[in-house]
């Protein structure tokens, strides 16, 4: 259904309900029907909201829902929470930074690159405005893979963030910019208390400076060097 809607024109911004999984579809539908009672007859747009909510179970929670093919490789630490903050940054050239700011940018990017389960260049093709069952607003990004750098990005991965999370403003206030150009997605899987596997993430511009730093952190493109040893008699 999303693909059919995309064909009508881009960019695409939708409204749906966040926090739906396969075990809660019936409750979601009942809740939506209850809200409609006593009000005007649902329009096509309202029905589209219900349909979209029921066919997109990966809208659950912050970050993104995982498929059965992903593996949690390590516990999600407090430092991981700083690196994978469900946020986007827009710094393309760090040359204007100095001192602690420059060091912090480099350290965060290096750690994020090395600890991510997925590093990939993506385009944000769809932005979904979400409302969860507690009436909290949220934003969900649907990325399209351009190039995999590390790990595998499942095709149904969504990037969600709820109002109140530190990264919410960086996404919600920059929707146009997010849909313009390439971004590097850093994603790390984690396991919830109920054993569900979700993801936290971070987006950064796929600029030359960022890509060069990523390749350096991963040891990509390094050329071997030969050493000449001169022995003296």
C-alpha positions as CSV (number, residue, x, y, z in Angstrom):
1,X,0.0,0.0,0.0
2,X,2.8,2.4,0.8
3,X,4.4,1.7,-2.6
4,X,1.1,2.5,-4.3
5,X,0.8,5.7,-2.4
6,X,4.4,6.7,-3.3
7,X,3.6,6.4,-7.0
8,X,1.2,9.3,-6.7
9,X,4.0,11.7,-6.0
10,X,7.0,12.4,-3.8
11,X,7.7,13.5,-1.1
12,X,5.2,11.5,0.8
13,X,4.0,12.3,4.3
14,X,1.4,10.2,5.9
15,X,-0.5,10.1,9.2
16,X,-1.0,6.8,11.0
17,X,-1.1,5.2,14.4
18,X,2.2,4.2,16.1
19,X,2.5,1.3,18.5
20,X,0.7,-1.4,16.6
21,X,2.0,-5.0,16.4
22,X,0.4,-8.2,15.3
23,X,-1.0,-9.0,18.7
24,X,-2.6,-5.5,19.1
25,X,-4.2,-5.0,15.7
26,X,-7.7,-5.9,17.0
27,X,-7.4,-3.5,20.0
28,X,-6.2,-0.7,17.7
29,X,-9.1,-1.2,15.3
30,X,-11.6,-1.3,18.2
31,X,-10.1,1.9,19.7
32,X,-10.3,3.7,16.4
33,X,-13.9,2.5,15.9
34,X,-14.8,3.7,19.4
35,X,-13.5,7.2,18.6
36,X,-15.5,7.4,15.5
37,X,-18.8,6.6,17.2
38,X,-21.0,9.7,17.8
39,X,-18.9,11.6,15.3
40,X,-19.2,12.3,11.6
41,X,-18.9,9.4,9.2
42,X,-15.3,8.3,8.6
43,X,-13.8,9.8,5.4
44,X,-11.6,7.9,3.0
45,X,-8.6,9.5,4.7
46,X,-9.8,8.2,8.1
47,X,-10.2,4.7,6.6
48,X,-6.7,5.0,5.1
49,X,-5.3,5.7,8.6
50,X,-6.9,2.5,9.9
51,X,-5.7,0.4,7.0
52,X,-2.2,1.7,7.1
53,X,-2.0,1.1,10.9
54,X,-3.1,-2.5,10.5
55,X,-0.7,-3.3,7.7
56,X,2.4,-1.8,9.2
57,X,3.2,-3.8,12.4
58,X,6.8,-2.5,12.4
59,X,5.6,0.9,13.8
60,X,6.0,-0.3,17.4
61,X,8.0,1.7,19.8
62,X,10.9,4.1,19.5
63,X,13.6,3.2,16.9
64,X,12.4,0.4,14.6
65,X,11.0,-3.1,14.9
66,X,13.2,-6.0,13.8
67,X,12.5,-8.9,11.6
68,X,13.4,-12.5,12.6
69,X,16.7,-12.3,10.6
70,X,18.5,-9.8,12.9
71,X,20.7,-10.6,15.8
72,X,21.4,-8.6,19.0
73,X,25.2,-8.7,19.3
74,X,25.7,-7.0,22.6
75,X,23.8,-5.3,25.4
76,X,22.6,-1.8,24.8
77,X,24.7,0.3,27.1
78,X,24.3,3.9,28.4
79,X,27.0,4.9,25.9
80,X,25.0,3.3,23.2
81,X,22.1,5.4,24.2
82,X,24.2,8.5,23.5
83,X,25.4,7.3,20.2
84,X,22.1,5.8,18.9
85,X,19.8,8.5,20.1
86,X,17.0,8.3,17.5
87,X,18.1,11.6,16.1
88,X,19.6,13.3,13.0
89,X,22.5,15.7,12.8
90,X,23.2,17.9,9.8
91,X,26.9,18.7,10.1
92,X,28.5,18.1,6.7
93,X,31.9,19.6,7.3
94,X,33.5,19.5,10.8
95,X,36.4,21.7,9.7
96,X,34.7,24.6,11.4
97,X,34.8,22.9,14.7
98,X,37.8,23.2,17.1
99,X,39.1,21.9,20.3
100,X,36.7,19.7,22.3
101,X,33.9,20.1,19.8
102,X,36.1,18.6,17.0
103,X,37.3,15.8,19.2
104,X,33.8,15.0,20.4
105,X,32.5,14.8,16.8
106,X,35.3,12.5,15.8
107,X,35.0,10.3,18.8
108,X,31.2,9.9,18.5
109,X,31.4,9.1,14.8
110,X,34.2,6.6,15.3
111,X,32.4,4.8,18.1
112,X,29.1,4.9,16.3
113,X,30.6,3.4,13.2
114,X,32.4,0.6,15.1
115,X,29.5,-0.4,17.4
116,X,26.6,-0.2,14.9
117,X,25.1,-3.4,13.6
118,X,24.2,-1.5,10.4
119,X,26.0,1.3,8.6
120,X,24.4,2.3,5.3
121,X,23.8,5.2,3.0
122,X,20.1,5.8,2.7
123,X,17.5,8.2,1.3
124,X,14.5,9.2,3.4
125,X,11.6,8.6,1.0
126,X,8.6,8.7,3.4
127,X,7.8,10.5,6.6
128,X,4.9,9.3,8.7
129,X,3.3,11.4,11.5
130,X,2.4,8.9,14.2
131,X,0.1,9.0,17.3
132,X,0.5,6.1,19.7
133,X,-2.2,4.6,21.9
134,X,-1.3,7.0,24.7
135,X,-1.9,9.9,22.3
136,X,1.8,10.8,22.1
137,X,3.0,12.2,18.8
138,X,5.8,10.7,17.0
139,X,7.6,10.6,13.6
140,X,8.5,7.6,11.6
141,X,11.0,7.7,8.7
142,X,11.0,5.1,6.0
143,X,14.6,4.8,4.5
144,X,15.5,3.5,1.1
145,X,18.8,1.7,0.9
146,X,21.4,3.3,-1.5
147,X,24.5,1.5,-0.4
148,X,25.3,-0.9,2.4
149,X,28.6,-0.2,4.2
150,X,28.3,-2.7,7.1
151,X,25.7,-5.2,8.1
152,X,22.3,-5.8,6.5
153,X,19.4,-3.4,6.6
154,X,16.0,-5.3,6.5
155,X,13.8,-3.9,3.8
156,X,10.9,-3.2,6.2
157,X,13.0,-1.2,8.7
158,X,11.4,2.0,10.0
159,X,13.1,4.7,12.1
160,X,10.7,6.0,14.8
161,X,11.0,8.6,17.5
162,X,8.4,9.8,20.0
163,X,7.7,13.2,21.3
164,X,9.7,13.7,24.5
165,X,12.8,11.8,23.3
166,X,16.0,13.9,22.9
167,X,16.1,13.3,19.1
168,X,12.4,14.2,18.4
169,X,13.0,17.9,17.6
170,X,16.0,17.1,15.3
171,X,13.7,15.0,13.1
172,X,10.3,16.7,13.4
173,X,11.6,20.2,12.7
174,X,13.7,19.2,9.7
175,X,11.4,17.1,7.6
176,X,12.2,18.9,4.3
177,X,15.9,18.6,4.9
178,X,15.7,15.0,5.7
179,X,14.1,14.2,2.4
180,X,16.8,16.1,0.5
181,X,20.0,14.2,-0.1
182,X,21.8,11.1,1.2
183,X,22.3,10.2,4.8
184,X,24.3,7.6,6.7
185,X,22.2,5.5,8.9
186,X,23.8,4.0,12.0
187,X,21.6,1.4,13.6
188,X,22.0,-0.9,16.6
189,X,19.6,-3.7,17.6
190,X,18.6,-4.2,21.2
191,X,16.2,-6.5,23.1
192,X,13.4,-5.2,25.2
193,X,12.2,-6.7,28.5
194,X,9.5,-8.7,26.7
195,X,12.2,-10.1,24.3
196,X,11.2,-8.1,21.3
197,X,14.1,-6.9,19.1
198,X,14.0,-3.2,18.2
199,X,16.6,-0.7,17.0
200,X,17.9,2.7,18.0
201,X,19.5,4.8,15.3
202,X,21.3,8.0,14.2
203,X,21.4,9.8,10.9
204,X,24.3,11.9,9.6
205,X,24.8,13.5,6.2
206,X,26.7,11.3,3.7
207,X,29.2,14.1,3.1
208,X,32.7,13.6,1.9
209,X,34.1,14.4,5.4
210,X,31.7,12.0,7.1
211,X,32.3,9.2,4.6
212,X,36.1,9.6,4.9
213,X,35.9,9.3,8.7
214,X,33.7,6.2,8.5
215,X,36.0,4.5,6.0
216,X,39.0,5.3,8.3
217,X,37.2,3.9,11.4
218,X,36.4,0.7,9.6
219,X,39.9,0.4,8.1
220,X,38.5,0.7,4.5
221,X,40.7,1.9,1.7
222,X,43.9,1.6,3.6
223,X,46.9,1.0,1.4
224,X,49.6,-1.3,2.6
225,X,53.0,0.2,2.8
226,X,56.4,-1.5,2.4
227,X,59.3,-0.8,4.6
228,X,62.9,-0.8,3.4
229,X,65.4,-1.8,6.0
230,X,69.0,-1.0,5.3
231,X,71.5,-3.2,7.1
232,X,74.9,-1.7,7.6
233,X,78.0,-4.0,7.8
